[in-house]
Amino acid sequence: MENERKLMQFHFIKNDEISTHYHQNPELFYVLKGTLEVQIDDVSFVLKHGDMIVINANKRHKMIGSEELLGARFEIDFHLLAEELGTLQLLFWCNTVADRNEAYRDLRKTLDKILERHFEREQKGALHLNALCYEALYILTSNFLVKADDSRLHMEDFQDRIRIQQIQNYIQANYQSQISLNDLADRLYLSNAYLSKYVKKHLGMTFMEYLNNVRLFHAVDELLYTKKNITRIALDNGFPTSAAFTKAFREVYREAPSEYRKKMQKEENPGETQTELAESERTQIIEYLNYREQKQEVAAKEGRVCRMDVTKYEKMRGIASRAICVGDAYTILQSEVQEQLREIKRKTGFRYARIWNILSREECFDGQDGYNFRKLDLVLDFLLENGWTPYLELGHKPTLFMYTPERSVREMEEQGMYTYDTFQGIIRALCVHLANRYGAEELERWYFEYWNDPKHRIAEEDGTYFPYFEVIYRTLKSISPEIRVGGAGFILGFETLWCKDVFLKWKEREIQPDFLSFCSYQYIAIYENGKRYGRKSIDSSYMRNQVAIMKDMMKSTGFDVPEFHIDEWNFTISNRNLLNDSCEQGAYIVKNCIDMAGDIDLMAYWHALDVYSEYYDTDMILNGDSGLISRDGVAKPSYYAFVFLNKLLPNVIAKEENLLATTNGKGRYVITCHNFKRLSSQYVFTEEDQIKVEDLNNYTEDSEPLKLKFVLDHVRNGNYLVKCFYINRENGSAQDIWKRMEYAKGLAKDEMEYLKRSASPRVEMKNIVVDQEKLKLEYVLLEQEIRLLDIQYRYDF
């Protein structure tokens, strides 16, 4: 009879030292007490109380526990999980020592429940234990899984992904046969030498190593869960002899297949393998779990009530979202762009307009080796006349239309990077022109940025970024030392690992930036075997967590820069993600602006208008671009998110997870709040341009409303007028209003006007009488709702 297979099982661990080894099943280690040092390849991590780490399949690792160590080891059946997910290539990036993610809290809570169930002996507890194991794996795969055959944001050529899939599919279909590199090369019409190098580059191993890896995967499955003899297993899985199977097996598992089978069968008996716990240790674990549960319950109850003393407030250090990415500078010369930018400025209060490609060859050269900045003057004059302050990106950014991170359309032929001498000349000419036209004092209000064009190879020894940056810095500082110059647009979560080396190099140079700039899109990269793999992140506090990681890195390197900017931010880079048009985006904006209030100096939202990306593939009214206003002038929930934030007052009374409360100190209080719901695992595994409007409800984790109670203490007695503005799926959401119009295309003029008028916040008003210096309010926010409360004292003489 074949052994029963379990998707996940666990064992307690104590002060063990385990020598270097590796195995096919991933393992998750969770420390309850003491410390556990884990060495993976050449990198060591020290886990303390509450820390977790996943060791991926076939990763060499070593562990040393402290004397007081008490923890748990969760073993995941690689074969069953691969079967469930439909891929043999799985990687996890789950490490609380090196990473921050709100999902760690959920995973820790579920693991605690699993450990708690261990001490319950009734039969029904086993069913719940299995359910909890599946829940833990759901959290792991939703938040920390990277498919190695889905290297998002890694392969420059989309055709590479197709070829890699062809190689993997061929090997998966034929691994039981005696196939060779030559067979595959003939099938793909490639030479043996080229294919050999190609496989090594993109799969991180030779063709034979990869083939044996696949064969071993299936062979181990049969070794553990069937009674076939070793020779039969070898032949059934493509090995020419049992000796060849044993040799390949020993190279990975450091023991013979028969020894491995005996050892794993023995471990199927929990009584023989389970680390025995002393009664005192059992008591410690139970006490620890009870303490954590009580703490979580109290936090949950208190999180729904916001009590604030209105006499105690501090000056707001600033909602950092005072900038927006406008785009290619010369699109501003279009009349419809100017009209919509005036509207955005009037209602949202954005101060800085970030623009780029101001030094394009088409616009700045007069054809006779001279410079002509006439069109740039028109752009800058428009911004200044309408109250905008320029945030100038001085490099060249390629103009792309993004379907997904790995699929794009290039709108125009990419301009090559200027040579150093040419760049030096045009920067000097530009700075002289700007200083003479606008004056040094005006330029001191602006920001000048130079991004890290990949062609500069900033992380490499012979990279050219710093000389170019220093040309800009020296030239502008010669006009005024107060002019602010910075860079380099690093991508949070994706370029984090090599930022440390860049910071160390930059720190040693004579010239250092006035501000550091970063992009924040919800993607994460990990490195395995020298390759970079990316995935979407559904961490609800992604920006806050990634900024904290980056600040820790800056501190550890001693790279102290005056200002920290997010020069682009959104949850997606796609121009065809329908969530951009939804209530989810409005709640996402409010949440992140509250999260980051006072923590960074400037955030530039990506981006202002849909009109920049023409409708290549659709004539839909709303098509998933990330502008605040559609091409037809329809305001989205994202637009009103910034309108609400603009109404906040100068002083902060309270800042909590779902709200920010402010006052002018004179009897007026403005509160903005949200019921943001994080995205679900279905979003992680769906191509962004494949999301359908009718399925939007499936892409959030839950749809529970949020009940918020506000208690304002020590307010002045008397009458108050409370105005309430809100946007949700039932009120004011352009996407949901359009849904009720059956997503009609080509709306008539009056129909479009109706959509524009209806896509605005619902307004409610009520009067409240306060007689004991206590003002109480209570509201229920629907999922992904944003709400603004404007509370004003009414004078009566």
Beta strands, then each sheet from edge to edge (+ up, - down):
strand 1: 8-13
strand 2: 17-21
strand 3: 27-33
strand 4: 36-40
strand 5: 43-47
strand 6: 52-55
strand 7: 61-65
strand 8: 70-76
strand 9: 90-92
strand 10: 145-147
strand 11: 305-309
strand 12: 314-315
strand 13: 323-328
strand 14: 352-356
strand 15: 389-393
strand 16: 400-404
strand 17: 407-410
strand 18: 447-449
strand 19: 484-491
strand 20: 515-520
strand 21: 523-528
strand 22: 531-536
strand 23: 563-569
strand 24: 602-605
strand 25: 651-656
strand 26: 659-663
strand 27: 668-674
strand 28: 706-713
strand 29: 718-727
strand 30: 762-770
strand 31: 774-781
strand 32: 786-794
sheet 1: 1+ 8- 3+ 6-
sheet 2: 2+ 7- 4+ 5-
sheet 3: 9+ 10-
sheet 4: 11+ 28+ 31-
sheet 5: 12+ 25- 26+ 27- 32+ 29- 30+
sheet 6: 13+ 14+ 15+ 18+ 19+ 20+ 23+ 24+ 13+
sheet 7: 16+ 17-
sheet 8: 21+ 22-
end
